[in-house]
Amino acid sequence: MPEERRLTGFDAAGEGRETVEAALFEMKRVIAGQDEMLERVLVCLLAGGHLLIEGVPGLAKTLTIRTAARVLGGTFQRIQFTPDLVPADLVGTRIYRPNTGTFDTELGPVFTNFLLADEINRAPAKVQSALLEVMQELTVTIGGTTHVVERPFLVMATQNPIESEGTYPLPEAQVDRFMFKVVIDYPTEGDELTVVDRSLRPEAEVERVLSPEALHSYQGAARRVYVDPEVARYAVALTLATREPERVGLQRLSTYIEWGASPRASINLVHGARALALLRGRNYALPIDVQALAYDVLRHRMVLTYDALAEEVTTDAILDQVVQVVPRPKSVVREAVA
């Protein structure tokens, strides 16, 4: 395992790229054909966000988060969301002990580094709200005592797009709390052949590349990545175009968009761009980093009108036009300011 040390300067950019490439290599030894999902997991970790993944069963969503925990040296918990769950099943509760006449606190599975919330849309709203509160506050209060969850803390929630019976779709205001929504599709023929071939052999043993403490240092390095004002302005312009498409000459889209993306979108575009820049070995973010994350950050923060649903216009189709017409800055400052 590589030597772990605290990273205090922009020299973390080059080392960060090498370390993350090593982590990705280990994860790809187990998971085939989901490179973008793996990269988004690491970007979320570095930026302190959370990930919502939509895809049909069997696309390695559970295996991804479990493998990430093994490679990055953290703890892992999986919760299968069902309609009979209650918030205490997630966060914990107080239990009365008759033999001592006292209450003990039993902490729930959210006290971990990597939490897989499998099929989050199968649990009722009160359970979803309990999880989203932990994601936002990183604390849980049980019986008047506040407990802090482990750091780093990543929630990867999944939902199945092909089923609607017995599900509780996440409200728009709550889904907004996820940094990214990644939509994954079936693997290519070659990748699926690799998956089948690997299923015939014992699962590959992966090596731990990082520890939670070292990952915390990389998170600090990501926060020090330089963001030029033009990059931030580009992120805001993309978000504003989803609220007021006529600003960029897309008047027709206004009939399809009920609500545009919230300010959280602009914030997450910039923070995600910093983390992505670090993964790519730079100590400065570029507009291309913002553009690369635009779909994952914006698609779940838009509410479409009935006209859009009737005409089968998707958020990704709208974003295709937005990304194309919003001008990307041609040059920005490429050196971090000391």
Disulfide bonds with the S-S distance in Angstrom:
none
